[in-house]
Protein backbone atom coordinates (compact mmCIF):
# COMPACT_ATOMS: atom_id res chain seq x y z
CA UNK A 1 0.00 0.00 0.00
CA UNK A 2 1.19 3.51 -0.70
CA UNK A 3 0.10 5.17 2.53
CA UNK A 4 1.89 5.81 5.81
CA UNK A 5 0.12 5.50 9.16
CA UNK A 6 1.35 7.60 12.07
CA UNK A 7 0.85 6.62 15.71
CA UNK A 8 -2.43 8.07 16.93
CA UNK A 9 -0.69 10.07 19.66
CA UNK A 10 0.71 12.39 17.00
CA UNK A 11 -2.76 13.35 15.78
CA UNK A 12 -5.15 13.09 18.73
CA UNK A 13 -5.22 14.21 22.35
CA UNK A 14 -6.33 10.95 23.98
CA UNK A 15 -7.41 11.08 27.64
CA UNK A 16 -5.89 8.76 30.21
CA UNK A 17 -8.16 5.67 30.19
CA UNK A 18 -7.41 4.70 33.81
CA UNK A 19 -10.95 5.13 35.21
CA UNK A 20 -13.19 5.11 32.18
CA UNK A 21 -13.93 1.34 32.01
CA UNK A 22 -16.72 -0.16 34.12
CA UNK A 23 -16.48 -3.94 33.82
CA UNK A 24 -15.56 -7.03 35.76
CA UNK A 25 -11.81 -6.63 36.45
CA UNK A 26 -11.97 -3.26 34.70
CA UNK A 27 -9.48 -1.86 37.22
CA UNK A 28 -6.83 -4.07 35.58
CA UNK A 29 -7.21 -2.35 32.22
CA UNK A 30 -4.35 0.11 32.46
CA UNK A 31 -2.01 -2.47 34.00
CA UNK A 32 -2.66 -4.85 31.10
CA UNK A 33 -2.16 -2.01 28.61
CA UNK A 34 1.22 -1.14 30.10
CA UNK A 35 2.35 -4.78 30.27
CA UNK A 36 1.29 -5.51 26.67
CA UNK A 37 2.78 -2.27 25.38
CA UNK A 38 6.09 -3.25 26.98
CA UNK A 39 5.98 -6.60 25.16
CA UNK A 40 5.27 -4.89 21.84
CA UNK A 41 8.09 -2.39 22.31
CA UNK A 42 10.48 -5.23 23.14
CA UNK A 43 9.34 -7.06 20.00
CA UNK A 44 10.08 -3.98 17.90
CA UNK A 45 13.51 -3.57 19.44
CA UNK A 46 14.42 -7.24 18.97
CA UNK A 47 13.17 -7.73 15.42
CA UNK A 48 13.33 -4.20 14.03
CA UNK A 49 9.66 -4.12 13.02
CA UNK A 50 6.24 -3.61 14.53
CA UNK A 51 4.19 -6.74 15.09
CA UNK A 52 1.20 -7.93 13.10
CA UNK A 53 -1.19 -9.19 15.76
CA UNK A 54 -4.09 -11.63 15.48
CA UNK A 55 -6.59 -11.04 18.31
CA UNK A 56 -9.30 -13.51 19.35
CA UNK A 57 -9.47 -12.66 23.04
CA UNK A 58 -12.80 -13.59 24.71
CA UNK A 59 -12.19 -11.52 27.87
CA UNK A 60 -13.39 -7.97 27.06
CA UNK A 61 -10.96 -6.17 29.39
CA UNK A 62 -7.94 -8.06 28.03
CA UNK A 63 -9.23 -7.55 24.48
CA UNK A 64 -9.57 -3.79 24.86
CA UNK A 65 -6.26 -3.43 26.69
CA UNK A 66 -4.44 -5.43 23.99
CA UNK A 67 -6.16 -3.42 21.26
CA UNK A 68 -5.21 -0.12 22.88
CA UNK A 69 -1.60 -1.20 23.41
CA UNK A 70 -1.45 -2.26 19.76
CA UNK A 71 -2.75 1.14 18.66
CA UNK A 72 -0.13 2.97 20.73
CA UNK A 73 2.63 0.71 19.36
CA UNK A 74 1.38 1.32 15.77
CA UNK A 75 0.92 -2.42 15.21
CA UNK A 76 -1.24 -4.00 12.56
CA UNK A 77 -4.25 -5.52 14.35
CA UNK A 78 -6.47 -8.30 12.99
CA UNK A 79 -9.65 -8.71 15.06
CA UNK A 80 -11.26 -12.14 15.19
CA UNK A 81 -14.23 -13.91 16.73
CA UNK A 82 -13.02 -16.43 19.34
CA UNK A 83 -16.12 -18.54 18.64
CA UNK A 84 -15.54 -19.07 14.93
CA UNK A 85 -15.81 -22.67 13.74
CA UNK A 86 -12.78 -24.53 12.35
CA UNK A 87 -14.11 -23.96 8.84
CA UNK A 88 -14.35 -20.22 9.47
CA UNK A 89 -10.84 -20.12 10.91
CA UNK A 90 -9.57 -21.87 7.79
CA UNK A 91 -11.13 -19.07 5.73
CA UNK A 92 -9.38 -16.51 7.93
CA UNK A 93 -5.92 -18.06 7.75
CA UNK A 94 -6.21 -18.46 4.00
CA UNK A 95 -7.00 -14.75 3.70
CA UNK A 96 -4.53 -13.20 6.14
CA UNK A 97 -1.54 -15.55 6.02
CA UNK A 98 0.70 -15.79 9.08
CA UNK A 99 0.96 -13.25 11.87
CA UNK A 100 3.77 -12.29 14.24
CA UNK A 101 1.88 -12.46 17.52
CA UNK A 102 -1.40 -13.98 18.62
CA UNK A 103 -3.60 -13.26 21.60
CA UNK A 104 -6.61 -15.20 22.76
CA UNK A 105 -8.52 -18.29 21.70
CA UNK A 106 -7.01 -19.37 18.37
CA UNK A 107 -7.17 -23.02 17.28
CA UNK A 108 -4.33 -25.04 15.84
CA UNK A 109 -5.36 -26.27 12.41
CA UNK A 110 -3.66 -29.10 10.56
CA UNK A 111 -1.66 -28.06 7.47
CA UNK A 112 -1.70 -24.40 8.52
CA UNK A 113 1.46 -23.18 10.26
CA UNK A 114 0.37 -20.17 12.27
CA UNK A 115 2.44 -20.67 15.43
CA UNK A 116 4.14 -17.55 16.81
CA UNK A 117 7.53 -17.59 15.09
CA UNK A 118 8.88 -14.20 14.06
CA UNK A 119 11.91 -15.54 12.19
CA UNK A 120 11.81 -16.45 8.48
CA UNK A 121 8.01 -16.48 8.23
CA UNK A 122 5.66 -15.21 5.55
CA UNK A 123 4.03 -12.22 7.16
CA UNK A 124 0.50 -11.02 6.68
CA UNK A 125 0.82 -8.23 4.09
CA UNK A 126 -0.81 -5.42 6.07
CA UNK A 127 0.92 -2.09 6.78
CA UNK A 128 1.75 -0.83 10.26
CA UNK A 129 -1.27 0.75 11.92
CA UNK A 130 -3.87 -1.23 9.97
CA UNK A 131 -6.97 -2.33 11.89
CA UNK A 132 -8.71 -5.27 10.22
CA UNK A 133 -12.32 -5.68 11.34
CA UNK A 134 -14.22 -8.82 10.29
CA UNK A 135 -17.36 -8.56 8.25
CA UNK A 136 -19.44 -10.97 6.26
CA UNK A 137 -22.79 -9.28 6.03
CA UNK A 138 -25.39 -11.76 4.90
CA UNK A 139 -23.06 -13.79 2.67
CA UNK A 140 -21.47 -15.94 5.35
CA UNK A 141 -18.02 -15.45 3.79
CA UNK A 142 -15.61 -13.83 6.24
CA UNK A 143 -13.60 -10.86 5.00
CA UNK A 144 -11.94 -7.90 6.69
CA UNK A 145 -12.40 -4.17 6.24
CA UNK A 146 -9.02 -2.43 6.58
CA UNK A 147 -9.34 0.60 8.84
CA UNK A 148 -6.88 2.88 10.63
CA UNK A 149 -7.10 4.78 13.88
CA UNK A 150 -7.86 7.86 11.79
CA UNK A 151 -10.92 6.32 10.11
CA UNK A 152 -12.29 5.04 13.42
CA UNK A 153 -11.86 8.38 15.17
CA UNK A 154 -13.42 10.22 12.21
CA UNK A 155 -16.56 8.14 12.78
CA UNK A 156 -16.50 8.79 16.53
CA UNK A 157 -16.06 12.55 16.10
CA UNK A 158 -18.89 12.67 13.55
CA UNK A 159 -21.11 10.82 16.05
CA UNK A 160 -20.14 13.24 18.82
CA UNK A 161 -20.93 16.26 16.66
CA UNK A 162 -24.25 14.86 15.44
CA UNK A 163 -25.51 14.23 18.97
CA UNK A 164 -23.87 17.42 20.30
CA UNK A 165 -22.33 15.67 23.31
CA UNK A 166 -19.03 16.64 24.93
CA UNK A 167 -18.65 13.12 26.31
CA UNK A 168 -20.05 9.86 24.94
CA UNK A 169 -20.90 7.33 27.65
CA UNK A 170 -21.49 3.85 26.18
CA UNK A 171 -23.20 0.77 27.59
CA UNK A 172 -21.86 -2.10 25.47
CA UNK A 173 -23.37 -5.57 25.16
CA UNK A 174 -22.22 -6.17 21.55
CA UNK A 175 -19.09 -8.10 20.47
CA UNK A 176 -15.97 -5.95 20.66
CA UNK A 177 -14.37 -7.60 17.63
CA UNK A 178 -17.22 -6.23 15.49
CA UNK A 179 -17.38 -2.60 14.51
CA UNK A 180 -20.63 -2.15 16.45
CA UNK A 181 -18.95 -2.99 19.76
CA UNK A 182 -15.50 -1.59 19.00
CA UNK A 183 -16.82 1.85 18.07
CA UNK A 184 -18.44 2.20 21.49
CA UNK A 185 -14.97 1.87 23.00
CA UNK A 186 -13.50 4.41 20.57
CA UNK A 187 -16.29 6.98 21.15
CA UNK A 188 -16.00 6.82 24.92
CA UNK A 189 -12.20 6.81 24.94
CA UNK A 190 -11.57 9.81 22.71
CA UNK A 191 -14.34 11.93 24.25
CA UNK A 192 -13.41 11.20 27.87
CA UNK A 193 -16.64 9.30 28.51
CA UNK A 194 -17.29 6.04 30.34
CA UNK A 195 -17.66 2.57 28.89
CA UNK A 196 -19.72 -0.15 30.58
CA UNK A 197 -19.19 -3.75 29.46
CA UNK A 198 -22.19 -5.94 30.28
CA UNK A 199 -23.66 -9.23 29.14
CA UNK A 200 -26.69 -9.29 26.89
CA UNK A 201 -27.79 -12.54 28.55
CA UNK A 202 -27.72 -10.76 31.91
CA UNK A 203 -30.10 -8.13 30.56
CA UNK A 204 -32.48 -10.81 29.25
CA UNK A 205 -32.43 -12.28 32.78
CA UNK A 206 -33.22 -8.80 34.15
CA UNK A 207 -29.82 -8.40 35.76
CA UNK A 208 -28.94 -4.69 35.53
CA UNK A 209 -25.96 -2.83 36.98
CA UNK A 210 -26.51 -0.33 39.77
CA UNK A 211 -25.73 2.66 37.60
CA UNK A 212 -27.36 5.92 36.50
CA UNK A 213 -27.79 5.33 32.76
CA UNK A 214 -29.64 8.55 31.94
CA UNK A 215 -26.66 9.96 30.02
CA UNK A 216 -25.56 6.68 28.39
CA UNK A 217 -25.92 5.36 24.85
CA UNK A 218 -26.65 1.66 24.33
CA UNK A 219 -26.43 -0.15 20.97
CA UNK A 220 -28.72 -3.06 20.08
CA UNK A 221 -29.66 -5.13 17.04
CA UNK A 222 -33.38 -5.66 16.32
CA UNK A 223 -33.48 -9.26 17.56
CA UNK A 224 -31.99 -8.15 20.89
CA UNK A 225 -34.50 -5.33 21.26
CA UNK A 226 -37.33 -7.73 20.40
CA UNK A 227 -36.27 -10.12 23.19
CA UNK A 228 -35.70 -7.36 25.74
CA UNK A 229 -39.11 -5.81 25.14
CA UNK A 230 -40.79 -9.07 26.18
CA UNK A 231 -40.14 -8.06 29.81
CA UNK A 232 -41.90 -4.86 30.97
CA UNK A 233 -39.22 -4.35 33.62
CA UNK A 234 -36.45 -4.41 31.00
CA UNK A 235 -38.44 -2.17 28.65
CA UNK A 236 -38.78 0.35 31.47
CA UNK A 237 -35.04 0.11 32.13
CA UNK A 238 -34.25 0.74 28.43
CA UNK A 239 -36.44 3.85 28.47
CA UNK A 240 -33.98 5.47 30.92
CA UNK A 241 -31.14 5.67 28.35
CA UNK A 242 -30.55 8.96 26.62
CA UNK A 243 -30.34 7.04 23.31
CA UNK A 244 -30.88 3.41 22.24
CA UNK A 245 -29.03 2.96 18.94
CA UNK A 246 -30.53 0.29 16.70
CA UNK A 247 -28.61 -1.18 13.77
CA UNK A 248 -27.16 -4.31 12.20
CA UNK A 249 -30.30 -5.26 10.27
CA UNK A 250 -33.58 -3.53 9.35
CA UNK A 251 -36.18 -3.26 12.15
CA UNK A 252 -39.80 -4.07 11.47
CA UNK A 253 -42.65 -1.60 12.01
CA UNK A 254 -44.27 -3.39 14.93
CA UNK A 255 -40.94 -3.45 16.77
CA UNK A 256 -40.59 0.31 16.29
CA UNK A 257 -44.14 0.90 17.45
CA UNK A 258 -43.61 -1.30 20.50
CA UNK A 259 -40.48 0.67 21.46
CA UNK A 260 -42.41 3.91 20.98
CA UNK A 261 -45.22 2.72 23.25
CA UNK A 262 -42.59 2.16 25.97
CA UNK A 263 -41.17 5.66 25.32
CA UNK A 264 -37.77 4.21 24.48
CA UNK A 265 -35.51 6.85 22.96
CA UNK A 266 -34.71 4.76 19.92
CA UNK A 267 -32.22 5.86 17.28
CA UNK A 268 -32.27 3.63 14.16
CA UNK A 269 -28.98 3.82 12.27
CA UNK A 270 -27.55 2.93 8.89
CA UNK A 271 -23.91 2.03 8.42
CA UNK A 272 -21.58 -0.91 7.98
CA UNK A 273 -18.16 -2.22 8.89
CA UNK A 274 -16.68 -0.47 5.86
CA UNK A 275 -17.88 2.92 7.16
CA UNK A 276 -16.80 2.32 10.78
CA UNK A 277 -20.42 2.13 11.96
CA UNK A 278 -23.23 4.59 11.33
CA UNK A 279 -23.26 7.29 8.65
CA UNK A 280 -27.01 7.94 8.92
CA UNK A 281 -28.88 8.12 12.23
CA UNK A 282 -32.33 9.13 13.42
CA UNK A 283 -32.41 11.24 16.57
CA UNK A 284 -34.60 9.94 19.41
CA UNK A 285 -36.91 12.96 19.48
CA UNK A 286 -37.71 12.41 15.80
CA UNK A 287 -38.38 8.72 16.49
CA UNK A 288 -40.73 9.44 19.38
CA UNK A 289 -42.57 11.92 17.16
CA UNK A 290 -43.39 9.07 14.76
CA UNK A 291 -40.52 9.12 12.24
CA UNK A 292 -39.63 5.57 11.12
CA UNK A 293 -36.73 6.41 8.80
CA UNK A 294 -33.01 5.81 9.35
CA UNK A 295 -32.50 9.52 9.92
CA UNK A 296 -30.12 12.11 8.53
CA UNK A 297 -26.49 11.95 7.40
CA UNK A 298 -23.77 12.46 10.03
CA UNK A 299 -21.26 15.34 9.62
CA UNK A 300 -18.32 13.17 8.59
CA UNK A 301 -20.18 11.57 5.67
CA UNK A 302 -21.93 12.31 2.40
CA UNK A 303 -24.67 9.96 1.20
CA UNK A 304 -26.29 10.02 -2.24
CA UNK A 305 -28.89 7.97 -4.07
CA UNK A 306 -27.71 6.82 -7.49
CA UNK A 307 -28.83 4.65 -10.40
CA UNK A 308 -27.00 1.43 -11.41
CA UNK A 309 -24.57 3.54 -13.49
CA UNK A 310 -23.66 5.63 -10.43
CA UNK A 311 -25.54 8.75 -11.56
CA UNK A 312 -27.55 10.73 -8.95
CA UNK A 313 -31.34 10.37 -8.97
CA UNK A 314 -33.86 12.97 -7.84
CA UNK A 315 -35.54 12.63 -4.45
CA UNK A 316 -37.66 10.78 -3.54
CA UNK A 317 -36.70 8.30 -6.27
CA UNK A 318 -35.40 4.94 -5.04
CA UNK A 319 -31.84 3.99 -5.94
CA UNK A 320 -28.59 2.53 -4.67
CA UNK A 321 -26.96 4.16 -1.66
CA UNK A 322 -23.56 5.74 -2.37
CA UNK A 323 -21.32 6.76 0.52
CA UNK A 324 -18.35 9.09 0.85
CA UNK A 325 -16.96 9.43 4.37
CA UNK A 326 -13.82 10.25 6.34
CA UNK A 327 -14.48 6.97 8.13
CA UNK A 328 -14.50 4.87 4.96
CA UNK A 329 -12.14 1.90 5.13
CA UNK A 330 -9.12 1.61 2.85
CA UNK A 331 -10.75 -1.46 1.27
CA UNK A 332 -10.92 -5.15 2.08
CA UNK A 333 -8.04 -7.42 3.01
CA UNK A 334 -7.69 -8.68 -0.57
CA UNK A 335 -7.45 -5.11 -1.92
CA UNK A 336 -4.40 -3.84 -0.07
CA UNK A 337 -2.39 -3.22 -3.25
CA UNK A 338 -5.16 -1.14 -4.80
CA UNK A 339 -5.79 2.59 -4.29
CA UNK A 340 -7.75 3.59 -1.19
CA UNK A 341 -11.53 3.62 -1.47
CA UNK A 342 -12.86 7.16 -1.85
CA UNK A 343 -16.50 6.16 -2.26
CA UNK A 344 -18.65 3.10 -1.87
CA UNK A 345 -21.72 2.22 -3.90
CA UNK A 346 -23.55 -0.27 -1.73
CA UNK A 347 -26.06 -2.98 -2.58
CA UNK A 348 -28.62 -1.19 -0.39
CA UNK A 349 -31.63 0.57 -1.88
CA UNK A 350 -33.23 3.64 -0.36
CA UNK A 351 -34.49 7.16 -0.88
CA UNK A 352 -34.33 10.59 0.76
CA UNK A 353 -37.51 12.51 1.52
CA UNK A 354 -37.85 16.27 1.15
CA UNK A 355 -36.52 16.81 4.69
CA UNK A 356 -33.33 14.80 4.13
CA UNK A 357 -34.36 11.64 5.98
CA UNK A 358 -33.14 8.35 4.51
CA UNK A 359 -35.53 5.39 4.23
CA UNK A 360 -34.15 1.94 3.42
CA UNK A 361 -36.07 -0.28 1.00
CA UNK A 362 -33.96 -3.45 0.89
CA UNK A 363 -30.92 -4.95 -0.76
CA UNK A 364 -30.65 -5.12 -4.53
CA UNK A 365 -29.06 -8.58 -4.29
CA UNK A 366 -31.95 -9.91 -2.18
CA UNK A 367 -34.64 -8.77 -4.62
CA UNK A 368 -37.08 -11.48 -5.71
CA UNK A 369 -38.54 -11.22 -9.21
CA UNK A 370 -41.80 -13.14 -9.34
CA UNK A 371 -44.05 -12.96 -12.38
CA UNK A 372 -42.17 -9.85 -13.50
CA UNK A 373 -42.79 -8.03 -10.20
CA UNK A 374 -40.05 -6.94 -7.79
CA UNK A 375 -40.39 -8.06 -4.17
CA UNK A 376 -38.02 -7.04 -1.39
CA UNK A 377 -37.78 -9.59 1.45
CA UNK A 378 -37.42 -6.94 4.18
CA UNK A 379 -40.91 -5.60 3.48
CA UNK A 380 -42.50 -9.06 3.50
CA UNK A 381 -40.64 -10.09 6.66
CA UNK A 382 -41.79 -6.93 8.42
CA UNK A 383 -45.42 -7.65 7.52
CA UNK A 384 -45.19 -11.24 8.77
CA UNK A 385 -43.50 -10.23 12.03
CA UNK A 386 -46.15 -7.55 12.55
CA UNK A 387 -48.81 -10.27 12.80
CA UNK A 388 -47.17 -11.50 16.01
CA UNK A 389 -47.74 -15.08 14.88
CA UNK A 390 -44.12 -16.17 14.31
CA UNK A 391 -40.97 -15.98 16.43
CA UNK A 392 -38.66 -15.30 13.45
CA UNK A 393 -38.85 -15.28 9.66
CA UNK A 394 -36.70 -15.08 6.54
CA UNK A 395 -38.18 -14.51 3.08
CA UNK A 396 -36.31 -15.85 0.05
CA UNK A 397 -36.98 -16.49 -3.63
CA UNK A 398 -37.05 -20.09 -4.86
CA UNK A 399 -36.70 -20.83 -8.59
CA UNK A 400 -39.95 -21.69 -10.39
CA UNK A 401 -40.64 -22.51 -14.05
CA UNK A 402 -43.83 -20.50 -14.18
CA UNK A 403 -43.13 -17.50 -11.94
CA UNK A 404 -39.35 -17.27 -12.31
CA UNK A 405 -39.12 -17.16 -8.52
CA UNK A 406 -41.73 -17.73 -5.85
CA UNK A 407 -41.83 -15.80 -2.59
CA UNK A 408 -41.09 -18.28 0.20
CA UNK A 409 -41.40 -17.59 3.93
CA UNK A 410 -39.12 -19.70 6.13
CA UNK A 411 -40.28 -19.12 9.69
CA UNK A 412 -39.83 -20.19 13.29
CA UNK A 413 -43.31 -20.83 14.74
CA UNK A 414 -44.44 -19.81 18.18
CA UNK A 415 -45.33 -22.50 20.67
CA UNK A 416 -48.13 -23.46 20.15
CA UNK A 417 -47.96 -22.80 16.40
CA UNK A 418 -50.78 -21.50 14.24
CA UNK A 419 -51.72 -23.08 10.92
CA UNK A 420 -50.20 -21.95 7.65
CA UNK A 421 -53.69 -20.94 6.47
CA UNK A 422 -54.09 -18.60 9.44
CA UNK A 423 -50.63 -17.19 8.84
CA UNK A 424 -51.34 -16.56 5.18
CA UNK A 425 -54.72 -14.99 5.88
CA UNK A 426 -53.26 -12.75 8.59
CA UNK A 427 -51.34 -10.77 5.96
CA UNK A 428 -54.60 -9.57 4.49
CA UNK A 429 -54.06 -6.18 2.87
CA UNK A 430 -50.75 -5.54 4.65
CA UNK A 431 -49.08 -6.42 1.31
CA UNK A 432 -49.99 -6.46 -2.35
CA UNK A 433 -51.11 -9.93 -3.36
CA UNK A 434 -48.03 -10.63 -5.49
CA UNK A 435 -45.85 -10.09 -2.40
CA UNK A 436 -47.66 -12.74 -0.35
CA UNK A 437 -45.58 -15.90 0.17
CA UNK A 438 -46.69 -18.85 -1.95
CA UNK A 439 -44.67 -21.25 0.20
CA UNK A 440 -44.48 -21.38 4.01
CA UNK A 441 -41.80 -23.58 5.59
CA UNK A 442 -41.46 -24.02 9.35
CA UNK A 443 -37.99 -24.55 10.87
CA UNK A 444 -36.60 -24.75 14.39
CA UNK A 445 -34.10 -21.89 14.01
CA UNK A 446 -32.79 -19.45 11.42
CA UNK A 447 -29.06 -18.85 10.86
CA UNK A 448 -28.49 -15.39 12.33
CA UNK A 449 -25.06 -14.15 13.37
CA UNK A 450 -24.25 -12.33 16.62
CA UNK A 451 -25.30 -9.01 15.04
CA UNK A 452 -28.72 -10.31 14.10
CA UNK A 453 -28.00 -10.60 10.36
CA UNK A 454 -29.43 -13.57 8.58
CA UNK A 455 -27.57 -15.67 6.03
CA UNK A 456 -30.13 -15.99 3.21
CA UNK A 457 -27.98 -18.32 1.13
CA UNK A 458 -27.73 -20.71 4.06
CA UNK A 459 -31.50 -20.57 4.50
CA UNK A 460 -31.99 -21.51 0.83
CA UNK A 461 -29.54 -24.39 1.19
CA UNK A 462 -31.29 -25.49 4.39
CA UNK A 463 -34.74 -25.80 2.77
CA UNK A 464 -33.45 -27.32 -0.48
CA UNK A 465 -31.51 -30.14 1.18
BELBELNOR-V310702 format. One record per residue. N is the residue number from 1. RES is the residue in one small letter. SS is DSSP state (H for helix, E for strand, L for the rest). Layout:
[[N | RES | SS] [N | RES | SS]]
This chain:
[[1 | x | L] [2 | x | L] [3 | x | L] [4 | x | L] [5 | x | L] [6 | x | L] [7 | x | L] [8 | x | H] [9 | x | H] [10 | x | H] [11 | x | L] [12 | x | L] [13 | x | L] [14 | x | L] [15 | x | L] [16 | x | L] [17 | x | L] [18 | x | L] [19 | x | L] [20 | x | L] [21 | x | E] [22 | x | E] [23 | x | L] [24 | x | L] [25 | x | L] [26 | x | H] [27 | x | H] [28 | x | H] [29 | x | H] [30 | x | H] [31 | x | H] [32 | x | H] [33 | x | H] [34 | x | H] [35 | x | H] [36 | x | H] [37 | x | H] [38 | x | H] [39 | x | H] [40 | x | H] [41 | x | H] [42 | x | H] [43 | x | H] [44 | x | H] [45 | x | H] [46 | x | H] [47 | x | H] [48 | x | L] [49 | x | L] [50 | x | L] [51 | x | L] [52 | x | E] [53 | x | E] [54 | x | E] [55 | x | E] [56 | x | E] [57 | x | L] [58 | x | L] [59 | x | L] [60 | x | H] [61 | x | H] [62 | x | H] [63 | x | H] [64 | x | H] [65 | x | H] [66 | x | H] [67 | x | H] [68 | x | H] [69 | x | H] [70 | x | H] [71 | x | H] [72 | x | H] [73 | x | L] [74 | x | L] [75 | x | L] [76 | x | E] [77 | x | E] [78 | x | E] [79 | x | E] [80 | x | L] [81 | x | L] [82 | x | L] [83 | x | L] [84 | x | L] [85 | x | L] [86 | x | H] [87 | x | H] [88 | x | H] [89 | x | H] [90 | x | H] [91 | x | H] [92 | x | H] [93 | x | H] [94 | x | H] [95 | x | H] [96 | x | H] [97 | x | L] [98 | x | E] [99 | x | L] [100 | x | L] [101 | x | E] [102 | x | E] [103 | x | E] [104 | x | E] [105 | x | L] [106 | x | L] [107 | x | L] [108 | x | L] [109 | x | L] [110 | x | L] [111 | x | L] [112 | x | L] [113 | x | L] [114 | x | L] [115 | x | L] [116 | x | L] [117 | x | L] [118 | x | L] [119 | x | L] [120 | x | L] [121 | x | L] [122 | x | L] [123 | x | E] [124 | x | L] [125 | x | L] [126 | x | L] [127 | x | L] [128 | x | L] [129 | x | L] [130 | x | L] [131 | x | E] [132 | x | E] [133 | x | E] [134 | x | E] [135 | x | E] [136 | x | L] [137 | x | L] [138 | x | L] [139 | x | L] [140 | x | L] [141 | x | L] [142 | x | L] [143 | x | E] [144 | x | E] [145 | x | E] [146 | x | E] [147 | x | E] [148 | x | L] [149 | x | H] [150 | x | H] [151 | x | H] [152 | x | H] [153 | x | H] [154 | x | H] [155 | x | H] [156 | x | H] [157 | x | H] [158 | x | H] [159 | x | H] [160 | x | H] [161 | x | H] [162 | x | H] [163 | x | H] [164 | x | L] [165 | x | L] [166 | x | L] [167 | x | L] [168 | x | L] [169 | x | E] [170 | x | E] [171 | x | E] [172 | x | E] [173 | x | L] [174 | x | L] [175 | x | L] [176 | x | L] [177 | x | L] [178 | x | L] [179 | x | H] [180 | x | H] [181 | x | H] [182 | x | H] [183 | x | H] [184 | x | H] [185 | x | H] [186 | x | H] [187 | x | H] [188 | x | H] [189 | x | H] [190 | x | H] [191 | x | H] [192 | x | L] [193 | x | L] [194 | x | L] [195 | x | E] [196 | x | E] [197 | x | E] [198 | x | L] [199 | x | L] [200 | x | H] [201 | x | H] [202 | x | H] [203 | x | H] [204 | x | H] [205 | x | L] [206 | x | L] [207 | x | L] [208 | x | L] [209 | x | L] [210 | x | L] [211 | x | L] [212 | x | L] [213 | x | L] [214 | x | L] [215 | x | L] [216 | x | E] [217 | x | E] [218 | x | E] [219 | x | E] [220 | x | E] [221 | x | L] [222 | x | H] [223 | x | H] [224 | x | H] [225 | x | H] [226 | x | H] [227 | x | H] [228 | x | H] [229 | x | L] [230 | x | L] [231 | x | L] [232 | x | H] [233 | x | H] [234 | x | H] [235 | x | H] [236 | x | H] [237 | x | H] [238 | x | H] [239 | x | L] [240 | x | L] [241 | x | L] [242 | x | L] [243 | x | E] [244 | x | E] [245 | x | E] [246 | x | E] [247 | x | L] [248 | x | L] [249 | x | L] [250 | x | L] [251 | x | L] [252 | x | L] [253 | x | H] [254 | x | H] [255 | x | H] [256 | x | H] [257 | x | H] [258 | x | H] [259 | x | H] [260 | x | H] [261 | x | H] [262 | x | L] [263 | x | L] [264 | x | L] [265 | x | L] [266 | x | E] [267 | x | E] [268 | x | E] [269 | x | E] [270 | x | E] [271 | x | E] [272 | x | E] [273 | x | H] [274 | x | H] [275 | x | H] [276 | x | L] [277 | x | E] [278 | x | E] [279 | x | E] [280 | x | E] [281 | x | E] [282 | x | L] [283 | x | L] [284 | x | H] [285 | x | H] [286 | x | H] [287 | x | H] [288 | x | H] [289 | x | L] [290 | x | L] [291 | x | L] [292 | x | L] [293 | x | L] [294 | x | L] [295 | x | E] [296 | x | E] [297 | x | E] [298 | x | L] [299 | x | L] [300 | x | L] [301 | x | E] [302 | x | E] [303 | x | E] [304 | x | E] [305 | x | E] [306 | x | E] [307 | x | L] [308 | x | L] [309 | x | L] [310 | x | L] [311 | x | L] [312 | x | E] [313 | x | L] [314 | x | L] [315 | x | L] [316 | x | L] [317 | x | L] [318 | x | L] [319 | x | E] [320 | x | E] [321 | x | E] [322 | x | E] [323 | x | E] [324 | x | E] [325 | x | E] [326 | x | L] [327 | x | L] [328 | x | L] [329 | x | L] [330 | x | L] [331 | x | L] [332 | x | E] [333 | x | H] [334 | x | H] [335 | x | H] [336 | x | L] [337 | x | L] [338 | x | L] [339 | x | L] [340 | x | L] [341 | x | L] [342 | x | L] [343 | x | L] [344 | x | E] [345 | x | E] [346 | x | E] [347 | x | E] [348 | x | E] [349 | x | E] [350 | x | E] [351 | x | E] [352 | x | E] [353 | x | L] [354 | x | L] [355 | x | L] [356 | x | L] [357 | x | L] [358 | x | E] [359 | x | E] [360 | x | E] [361 | x | E] [362 | x | E] [363 | x | E] [364 | x | H] [365 | x | H] [366 | x | H] [367 | x | L] [368 | x | E] [369 | x | E] [370 | x | E] [371 | x | L] [372 | x | L] [373 | x | E] [374 | x | E] [375 | x | E] [376 | x | L] [377 | x | H] [378 | x | H] [379 | x | H] [380 | x | H] [381 | x | H] [382 | x | H] [383 | x | H] [384 | x | H] [385 | x | H] [386 | x | H] [387 | x | L] [388 | x | L] [389 | x | L] [390 | x | E] [391 | x | E] [392 | x | E] [393 | x | E] [394 | x | E] [395 | x | E] [396 | x | E] [397 | x | E] [398 | x | E] [399 | x | E] [400 | x | E] [401 | x | L] [402 | x | L] [403 | x | L] [404 | x | E] [405 | x | E] [406 | x | E] [407 | x | E] [408 | x | E] [409 | x | E] [410 | x | E] [411 | x | E] [412 | x | E] [413 | x | E] [414 | x | L] [415 | x | L] [416 | x | L] [417 | x | L] [418 | x | L] [419 | x | L] [420 | x | H] [421 | x | H] [422 | x | H] [423 | x | H] [424 | x | H] [425 | x | H] [426 | x | H] [427 | x | H] [428 | x | L] [429 | x | L] [430 | x | L] [431 | x | L] [432 | x | L] [433 | x | H] [434 | x | H] [435 | x | H] [436 | x | L] [437 | x | L] [438 | x | L] [439 | x | E] [440 | x | E] [441 | x | E] [442 | x | E] [443 | x | L] [444 | x | L] [445 | x | L] [446 | x | L] [447 | x | L] [448 | x | E] [449 | x | L] [450 | x | L] [451 | x | L] [452 | x | L] [453 | x | L] [454 | x | E] [455 | x | L] [456 | x | H] [457 | x | H] [458 | x | H] [459 | x | H] [460 | x | H] [461 | x | H] [462 | x | H] [463 | x | H] [464 | x | H] [465 | x | L]]
